[in-house]
Amino acid sequence: MIAYGSAFRLFVTVTTTAGAAYTTSGTPPSIYLSKDGGAEAASTNAASHLGHGLWLLQLTAAEMTAAVVGYVTDCAGCVPVGGQIVTESTYTAALAAQIGTNLDEAISASVTAINGAMSTAISGAATAIEAAIPSGANNAAALLGATIDSGLTVEAMLHISLAVLAGKATVTDNGNGTSTVAYKRQDGTTTALTVTFDASGNRSASTVGTD
């Protein structure tokens, strides 16, 4: 909407009768105005050349006190350019300023609300992600409890390996050429693995102790 009674910038393109852009800045085209079909009058301000035949006329607030402002350009060797500007009487400069203020306030409030919602959402997502990530203790427990061979867990295999490599061992002669060896855990009493050897020294049987 174009405000009634508010200064307005009018852009017009002026060409010569030969079809070229009119660019003579020293001799701007005259622009005549008619308010609501009344007698025409020259514009208060002179048009300024912006380039390539495009001219700018700054209409005053007084010149815009009409429902319809007609305009026409006039210069020697130029093709006249005419048109009209339709204003909205209820859309005043003061109303335009108020709308701008209200719009700024609405945008600011919306941005604040969006920022708050995003902050809450990001915080909630971060909390959820943090809660979903297992702790070091949970990871360790899961690893030690994983079954890797014949129902034996990683923890049980570590107990057996440590008992065989560094634990005490009790050897029992079975009297028939075989012997039984009990490998103890680091407490010295708990049996981690019991192995039976035949007369040739081959391992003929083994029993895993309970954790």
N, C-alpha and C positions, 0 to 999 in steps of 0.2 A: 504494500500500500504506500501511496505517496501522501505525505501529510499536508493538510490544508494550512496555508499561512506559514510554512516553514521553508527556509532557503533550500534551493534544489540545484543540483548540477546537471546541466543539459549537454549531452554530447551529440554533435552532428557531423556528418561527413559531407564535405563540399567538394564538388568537381567543377572543372571548367567546361565550357561548351564543347571543347575539343575532346573531352573525356578523361583529362588528366586530373590528378589531385590538385586542389587549390591550396597552395602552401605559402602564400604571400603574407608573412607574419606582420609586415609593416602596414598592410592594408587589410585588416580583418573584415570578414563579411558582416554587414549590418544584420541584426536580428530584431524583427518586430514581433510584438506580443499582442494578443487579444484575449481579454478576460471575459469569459462567458459570452462570447460573440460580440463584444463591444468594439469600439473603435481601436484600431491598432496603435501602438506606441513603441518607440525604440526602446530596447532594453537598457537598463540602468548601467550595466557593466559591459565592457567590450569583450568579445570572445578571444580566447588565446589558443594559438596553434600548438597541438601536441605532437604532430608529425603525420606525414603521409595523408594530409588532407583532413585529419580528424581535429575538430575544434571543440573547445569547452567553453560554455557560457554559465556563469554563476548567477542564477536567478535569485533575487532578493526575496525576503519573506513577504514583503508587500506585493510583489509581482505574483506570488503564489496564492493570493487571497481570492480564489475563484474555483468553482467546481471543475471548469475546463479552461485550461490555458493553451490557446493556440499560438503557434510560432511559425515564422517563415524567414529564410535567409535571403539576403540580397547583396550582390556585389557585381561589379562590372565583369563581364565575361564568364560569369558563373551560372550554373544551373540552380534555380531556386529549390530549396529543400524545406518542406513544411511538415507539420505534424501537430499533435495535441498531447497535453499532459492532463490526465484525469486525477483529481485529488479526492481524498475522502475527508469530508468535513468533520467527522467525529474522530478522525485520526490526526490529532494535533501534535505539535512539537512536544508539548508537555506530556501527552499520552505516550508518544514514542519513547520519551526518556523514561517514563514510569515502566513501560513494558520492558525496556532494556534493563532497568534496575531489578524488576521482578524476575526477569529471565536469568540475570546473573545470580540472584539469590537462589532460584530454583536449581540452577546448574550446580552451584556451590553445595547446596544441601544434598543433591543427588550424588555428587562426587564424594562427599563426606560419608553418606550412607553406603556407597559402593566400597569405599576404602575400608569402612568398618566391617562390612560383610566379608570382604576378601581377607582381611586380617583374621577374623574369627575362623573362616574356612581353612586358611593356611595353618593357623595354630592348631585347629582340630585335626587336620591331616597329619601335621608333624607329630602330634601326640599319638595318633593311631599308628603311624609308621614306627615310632619309637617303641610303642607297646608290642608291635608285631615282631620286632627284631629280638631274637632270643639273646639272653645274657651269655657271658662267657661260661658261667657255671652250667647253664642249661645246655650249651653246646658240648661242653666236656662230658656231661652226664649222658647226652645222646650218643656221643662217640663211644664212650666206654660200654654203653649198653647195647651197642649194635652187634648183631649176630653175624659171625663171619665163617664159621665152619662147624658143622654137625651140632648146631644149637649152642655152641660156645660163643660167649661174648668176648669183645676186645679186652675187657677187664679180666676175665677168667684166663685168657691166653697170656696176658701179661703176668698174672700170678704164677701160672705154670712155668713160663719162661724164666722168671726170676728165681723160682724155687729150684729148677734144674740147674741153672747157671751159677747161682750164688747162695742157695739155701743148704741147710743141713740135710743129710741123707741117712736113712736107717736101712741097713742091709740085713735080710733074714734068709738063712739057709734053710730051704724047704726039705733037705735030706734026700731028695730024689734026683740030685744033680741040677735042680733048678734053684733059683734064688729070687727073692722079691726085694725091690728097693722102694722105699717111701721117701719122696722128696718133700721137704717141709717149707712152708712159707716163712717169712722173716720173723714171725713170732716164735719159731722153733718148735711148735707143737701141732699146728694145723697142717694136715697133709694136702698138698696141692695136686700130687700125682703119684700113683702107685704103679710100678712097672714090674712085670714078671719076665725073667730071663731064663731061657732053656739051658741045657747042658753045654750047648755050643756058644753061649753068650748072646744068642739072638733074643731080641725083644719079642716075646710071644703074646703078651697081653698087657693092657694098660687101663687104668681106671682113674678118671678125673675126680678129684675131691670136690666137695661142695663149698661154695663161698659162704 
